[in-house]
């Protein structure tokens, strides 16, 4: 494949990496690739058997371009995927609204000079700590999510109330950032703490009235149309 495709060969070090893998014959160096790398390799397969997969990749690429031109299509696609997985309709509505609120916030951060992914993660964690009283990592532990699976999105395992308070914290942060015309990481960090505190105060007030904690171990690790209990 590398002989047939010079471009594939040229970028092979970035596409496939040799890793020590435990096999029946002991540890051996095996070429490994992530999802993006596998897709690139598939594109170089000349066999007709790979053609259906190539057509699927082309279709996905076309749909992605349409979604960039019309973001509402992306929201419809997300809704469809959540429905297929078995999430309740009311939960899906809140999740999609939360995605829109999140997008407003990240757009605002971008305009304020936030560019590094690490900075986005820090700011988001500050909102979460102030909102729920625990950092994102701890929240995932409460949910029973495995840190090895980096694609496990905490919000896809939140209850309705957790989603609502997440939205409140992020929407408040957006408004505070706009109102004060904050610029740069340090000022955005301040607004993240302030926005999260507003949601945190509301959460604490509700908890005092109901006697129930908002942060819950309920999750959707096994989609059955209802929340799976994993213990308090």
C-alpha positions in Angstrom: 0.0 0.0 0.0 2.8 2.4 0.8 4.5 1.6 -2.5 1.3 2.3 -4.4 0.5 5.5 -2.5 3.5 7.8 -2.1 1.5 10.3 0.0 0.5 7.5 2.4 4.1 6.4 2.7 5.3 10.0 3.2 3.0 10.5 6.2 3.2 6.9 7.6 4.9 7.9 10.8 1.9 10.1 11.7 -0.7 7.7 10.5 0.6 4.4 12.0 2.7 4.1 15.2 4.6 1.0 16.4 3.4 0.0 19.9 4.3 -2.9 22.1 1.2 -5.1 22.3 0.8 -8.1 24.4 0.0 -11.1 22.2 -0.1 -14.9 22.8 3.5 -15.0 21.7 4.5 -12.3 24.2 5.0 -8.5 23.6 5.4 -7.6 20.0 5.7 -4.3 18.1 2.6 -3.8 16.0 1.6 -0.9 13.8 -1.4 0.8 15.3 -3.5 3.7 14.1 -6.3 5.9 15.5 -9.7 6.3 13.8 -8.5 9.1 11.5 -5.4 7.0 10.5 -7.6 3.9 9.7 -9.8 6.0 7.5 -6.8 7.3 5.6 -5.5 3.7 5.1 -8.8 2.5 3.9 -8.8 5.2 1.2 -5.6 3.6 -0.2 -7.1 0.1 -0.5 -7.6 -0.6 -4.3 -9.9 -3.6 -3.7 -13.5 -3.3 -4.8 -14.5 -4.7 -1.4 -13.4 -1.4 0.2 -15.6 0.7 -2.2 -18.8 0.6 -0.1 -16.8 2.0 2.9 -15.2 4.6 0.7 -18.6 5.7 -0.5 -19.8 5.9 3.1 -16.8 8.1 3.9 -17.6 10.4 1.0 -21.3 10.6 2.2 -20.2 11.5 5.7 -17.8 14.2 4.3 -20.6 15.6 2.2 -23.0 15.7 5.1 -20.4 17.5 7.3 -19.9 20.2 4.6 -23.7 20.7 4.5 -23.7 21.0 8.3 -21.0 23.7 8.2 -23.2 25.7 5.8 -26.4 25.0 7.8 -25.7 24.3 11.5 -29.3 23.3 12.0 -28.6 20.1 10.1 -26.0 19.2 12.6 -28.5 19.6 15.4 -31.0 17.4 13.6 -28.3 14.7 13.1 -27.4 14.8 16.8 -31.1 14.5 17.7 -31.4 11.5 15.5 -28.4 9.8 17.0 -29.6 10.3 20.5 -33.0 8.9 19.6 -31.4 5.8 18.0 -29.4 5.2 21.2 -32.6 5.3 23.2 -32.4 8.6 25.1 -35.7 10.0 26.4 -37.1 12.8 24.2 -37.3 15.3 27.1 -33.6 14.6 27.9 -32.6 15.0 24.2 -34.3 18.5 24.0 -32.3 19.6 27.1 -29.1 18.1 25.7 -29.4 19.9 22.4 -30.3 23.2 24.1 -27.2 22.7 26.2 -25.0 22.2 23.1 -26.3 25.6 21.7 -25.6 27.3 25.0 -22.1 25.8 25.1 -21.5 27.0 21.5 -22.4 30.5 22.4 -19.9 30.4 25.3 -17.0 29.0 23.2 -17.7 31.5 20.5 -17.5 34.3 23.1 -14.2 32.9 24.4 -12.8 32.7 21.0 -13.6 36.4 20.4 -11.9 37.2 23.8 -8.6 35.6 22.6 -9.0 32.1 24.0 -7.3 29.8 21.4 -5.6 26.8 23.2 -7.7 23.7 23.8 -6.1 23.4 27.2 -7.5 26.9 28.2 -11.0 25.9 27.1 -10.7 22.8 29.3 -9.5 24.8 32.3 -12.3 27.4 32.0 -14.9 24.7 31.6 -13.6 22.9 34.7 -13.9 26.1 36.7 -17.5 26.5 35.7 -18.2 22.9 36.7 -16.4 23.2 40.0 -18.4 26.3 41.0 -21.7 24.8 39.7 -21.5 21.3 41.1 -18.9 21.7 43.9 -16.6 19.1 42.2 -14.3 19.2 39.2 -15.2 17.4 36.0 -12.9 14.4 36.8 -14.6 13.8 40.1 -18.0 14.2 38.5 -17.1 11.4 36.0 -16.0 9.2 38.9 -19.4 9.7 40.6 -21.1 8.7 37.3 -18.9 5.5 37.1 -17.3 6.6 33.8 -14.0 5.0 32.9 -11.2 7.6 32.4 -9.6 5.3 29.8 -12.5 6.1 27.4 -11.7 9.7 26.5 -14.8 9.9 24.2 -17.2 9.4 27.1 -18.8 12.8 27.3 -19.9 13.6 30.9 -22.9 15.5 29.6 -24.2 12.5 27.8 -24.6 10.9 31.2 -26.1 13.8 33.1 -29.6 13.8 34.5 -32.1 16.5 33.4 -31.3 18.7 36.4 -27.5 18.3 35.9 -28.0 19.5 32.3 -30.1 22.4 33.4 -27.5 23.6 35.9 -24.7 23.2 33.4 -26.6 25.4 31.0 -27.2 28.0 33.8 -23.5 28.1 34.7 -22.4 28.5 31.0 -25.1 30.9 30.0 -24.3 33.1 33.1 -20.6 33.0 32.2 -21.4 34.1 28.7 -23.5 37.1 29.9 -20.9 38.2 32.5 -18.1 38.0 29.9 -20.1 40.1 27.5 -21.3 42.6 30.0 -17.8 43.3 31.4 -16.1 43.1 28.0 -13.6 40.7 29.5 -10.5 39.9 27.4 -7.8 37.2 27.7 -7.6 34.0 29.8 -7.3 35.6 33.3 -10.4 37.7 32.9 -12.4 34.8 31.3 -11.3 32.7 34.2 -12.8 35.2 36.6 -16.1 35.2 34.7 -16.1 31.4 34.6 -16.0 31.3 38.4 -18.6 34.0 38.7 -21.0 32.3 36.2 -20.5 28.9 37.8 -21.1 30.4 41.3 -24.5 31.7 40.1 -25.5 28.2 39.1 -23.9 26.7 42.2 -25.9 29.0 44.5 -29.1 28.0 42.7 -28.2 24.3 43.0 -27.5 24.6 46.7 -30.9 26.4 47.2 -32.8 23.6 45.4 -30.9 20.9 47.3 -31.8 22.6 50.6 -35.5 22.7 49.6 -35.7 19.1 48.4 -33.1 17.4 50.6 -31.7 15.8 47.4 -28.3 16.1 45.9 -28.2 17.3 42.3 -25.0 15.5 41.4 -26.2 11.9 40.8 -24.6 8.6 40.0 -27.4 7.9 37.5 -25.9 7.5 34.0 -26.7 6.2 30.5 -23.9 3.7 30.1 -26.4 1.1 29.2 -29.1 2.8 27.1 -32.5 1.2 27.9 -34.7 4.3 27.6 -34.2 5.1 31.3 -31.4 5.9 33.6 -29.3 3.1 34.9 -28.7 3.1 38.6 -25.2 2.3 39.7 -25.5 3.1 43.4 -25.3 6.3 45.4 
